[in-house]
Amino acid sequence: MNIVNEIIQVNGRVQGVGFRYATQSTAISLGLNGYVCNKPDGSVYIEVEGTKEQIAVFIGWCKKGPSRAIVQDVRHFSGPLINYQSFRIR
């Protein structure tokens, strides 16, 4: 199993709508590790590690987010492998 790291930035109405908690729940359900945090510019930043297939499903979820979110843009690119052991909210 080839594990990769993906860095994701989600823009829109994504703070104050439970995005980080829903992200953590979704990541754990998909078997992904990493973290999610709010950024000062109003975006949500995610580092996630798993298989390419798991991450593709996760990115698809990020493009919609939880019901109260309004996602306008999702950008993602490969990052260095960190070997996270869990998925946390920071």
N, C-alpha and C positions, 0 to 999 in steps of 0.2 A: 504494500500500500504506500503510494507516494504522497506524503504530506507536504502541503504548500502553505505559504502565508499570503494573505490578501489584506491590503489596507483599503478601507472603504470610508468615504465621506458622504454623508447624506444631508442634503439641504432642503429647506422648506419650513413648514410649521412642524418641527420635530422635537422641540423642547417644551416641557410642560404638558405633554400628552401621553406620558408613560412609555415613550419610545425605548429608553434604555432597559426597562424591566421586560418589555415584550421582546426586545432583542436578545437579552440574556436567556429568556425562556425558549425562544426559537432556536438559538445556537445550541443550547444544552439538548433539546429534543433531536437535533440533527447530529449530535455527537461532536460538535466543534468546540475548540478551546480558543481563548484570547480575552479581549476586554472591549468594553464600550464606554465612552465618556462624552459629556457635553463640551463643546468648544465655545470660547468667548464670542465668536462670530454668529452664534445661533445654530450652528450645524452640529451633527453627531458624528463622532469619529470612532471607527471600529477597526480593531486588528483581530483577524480570525485565522485559525489554522485548522486544516482538515484536508480531505481529498478534493480534487478539482470538482468532482460531481457534487459533493456536499456543499461546497462553497457556491457553485452555480445556483443551487436551490435557495441558499441563504440570500444571495444577491437578489434573486427574484422576489423574495419576501421583503427585502429592504426597499425595493422600488414601490411597495405599497405601504408597509409599516402597519402599526396598529390602527384601529378604526378612527381615532381622533386626529391622526397625523395627516398632513398634506405634504406629500413628498414631491418636490419639484425637480430634484436632480440627484443622481447617485453616480459618484465617480469612484473608480477602483483601479488598483494596480498591484502588482506583485511586490512583496516586501521580503526582508530577510527572515529566515526561519528562526523563531525564538524558542520553540518547544514549550509553549504554555501547557500547564497541567489542568486547567479548569477555565471556565468562562466567568469573568467578573465584571461588575460595574465599578468604574472608578470615578 
